[in-house]
């Protein structure tokens, strides 16, 4: 892939529009021309592909881009840093641990006695 700044404004605005459909999409960092001659965009938390023609259209006439096309761009977002729901994970671990404990250990743990 070759790094480029072609159609940078169009790419950035498409990313902004795609965020309406997937708020997990990160911030623009840079973009590259990929093997299909579209743009692979590196984001603060992943990557997304933006068709070159769409970026050109965004710069020339943004209203010509159908929202379904923006949704399809948003749908191809790849998150490299998915958020883990730590609260739910720890609750599951606590439940799992409490099932393994015997009656007296459970009772002692309630009172803070090991």
N, C-alpha and C positions, 0 to 999 in steps of 0.2 A: 504494500500500500504506500501511496505517496501523500505526504502531508501537503495541504493546500490551504489557501485563504479564499479561493474562488467561492462566490455566493455566500460568504460568511454571514452577512446580514439576513439573508433568506433562511439559512440553516438555523440561526439563533432564534428567529421569529417562529419558525415551525416548531422548534423545541418548546418555546413558550406556549404555543397553542396546544401542543400535545400534552403539556402538564395539566391542562384542564380535564383531560381524560384519565391521566395517571399521575397523581401528585407526587409519587415516589421518584419520578424522573428528576435527575440531578441537574446541575448547572453545566453549561457548555464550557469545555476547555479547549478543544481543537478538533479538526476533522481531516479526514483522509479520503482520497479517491480509492475505492475498492476494486476488486477484479470485475465487478459488474458495471463499473463506471458510475456508481452511485456514491454517496458520501457515508462513510462510517464515522460516527461522531463519538469522541471520547467525552464522557460526562464526569462530573465529580464523584459519581457513585456507580458508573457502569458505561454502557454504550448503547447506541441506537443507530439505525440506518435510515437515512433520508434520501429519497430519490433525487437525483440531480435536477431533473426537470421540475420537480416540485419546488426546490430551492430557488430555481430561476424564476418560476411563476410567482413565488412569494415576493420576490424583489420587484417584479414588473407589475403584477396585478394580483394582490393578495386575495381579493374577493373571488377570483376564478377557481380557488382551491376548495373543493367540496369537503365538508367536515368529515365525511366517511373516510377520505384519504388521510386526514389528520389522525383519526382514530386508528387507522391501520398502522401508521407510524408509531403511535403510542403503544400499540399492542406488541411491537417487536422490540421494545425496551428490554435490555438484559441488565439486571441489577447485580453488580459485583459485591455489594455490601448489604444483603437483605437484613432487615431488622428482625431480631429475635425478640419474642415477647417473653422477657425474662421473668416477669411476674407469673405468668401461666406456667412456664417451665418449672420454676421453683415450687409452685403449688403441686404440680404433678409429682415431683421428686419427694415432697413431704408426704403426700398421700401414699406413694409407693413405699416409702420408708416406714410409715406408720402401719401399713399392712404387714410388714415383715416383723414388727415388734410384737412381743407377747403382751399380755394384759398388764402385768406388773410394770414392765418397762414403759408402756404407754402412760400408766398412772403416775409413775415416778417422773416422766418427762413433763407431765402437766404441772407438777409441783416444782420442777427445776432440779430434781434429784436424778443423778445418773445412775 
